[in-house]
Amino acid sequence: MISRRKFIQASAVTSLLTAIQAKANVLSLNTKKTVQPIVISTWDFGAAANAEAFKILSAGGRALDAVEAGVKITEADPNVESVGYGGNPDRDGHVTLDASIMDEFSNIGSVACLENIMHPISVARLVMEKTPHVFLAGEGALKFALDNGFEKTNMLSPKAEANWKKWLEETKYMPKVDYNSHDTIGMLALDVHGNISGACTTSGRAYKMHGRIGDSPIIGAGLFVDNEIGGATSTGMGEEVIRICGSYLVVELMRQGYSPMQACKAAVERMVKKSPSKKEDVSAGFIALNKKGEYGSFSVYKGYQIAVHSTKEQGIVKDIQYLK
Ligand code: SD4
C-alpha cells in the first residue's frame, strides 16, 4: 500500500509535470508561426468587400468567415449591377442569383438560380454546413433559405428594372452578350492559420435566358480551393469558364509550380483556344492566391481590375496583364 508520504511526493511530482506541460503548451502557442493574412477579390468594388473581410482576418478569424462577410457587402450594394441586390435581371425580369463557397477542408456549398434572397452566399454556406448535399437550385434553394430563417426580398432595384425595360424595347429579347459586363465578385482569403477559403457570388450575365446558370456556383469553374496549394476564382463569360473547368485548372497549374499570375494566364489562353464561339466574344479573367500569400491575375481584355488587402497593401490593382 502506498504510504501517505509517498502519495504526497507522487502528487507533487505530478503537479510539477502538469505545470511544466502547461507552460510548454503556452510557449508553443506563443511561438507558433502565424501567417500574414491577405484577401483578394475581383473588380474595384472588391475593395469595400476586402476591407470587411480583413477585419476578420486581422482579428485571427477564419478565412471562411472572412470571405462570406466580405462578399455580403457587395451583395447588398445597389450600385453593383451584377451582384445581389441591384443586379441585372434575366430577360424575363427575374434577378436570379448564383453563389458558391469553399473552405480549407474542401467543404463546398452552392446555390443557383436563387430568387428573392439578399445573401445567396450565406445560403450556399448553409447548404455546405447543414445539408447532406453541396448544391441547391431554384425553388428548392429558395425553400431551404426560407425554412432556415432567410427573408424574402425584392432584389430588382428600381434602376435595374428601368434598365431592363429599356433593354426590352431595344432588343429582340436576345440574351445580352457584352464582353465588358462581367462583374461577378470572387474572393480568396488566407488567414493567420495559413488556411485558404473562397467565395463567389453574382446575378450572372445581364438579360440571360431564364434558368441560365453560369460558372460562379460551379465548384471547379467559378471557384476552387485546395488548401495545400491555393485558390482561384473567375469573372466573365461563365459559359467559357465552365468549358475549361477554369478555377480548377488555375489551382492545378499552381500545383505544377506556376506562379498565380502564370497559372491565370495559361487558363485564359486555354479558354480562348478552346472556345468554339467567335473568339472576340470570349471574355473572362481569373484571380489566384497561393499558400505563400502570393497572388496574381490575368484577363482576356484590357481594363480588368482586382482589389487586394493585406497589412502591406490595400487598394485596387489596375495594371492587370491581359491577352489583347
Ligand atoms: C456568369 N461569370 O454568370 C458570371 C457572371 C459574369 O458576365 O461575370 N457575367 O457567367
Residues whose N, C-alpha, C, O or C-beta is under 5 A from the ligand:
A	BS01	SD4	S181 H182 D183 T184 T202 G204 R205 G214 D215 S216 T235 G236 M237 G238 E239
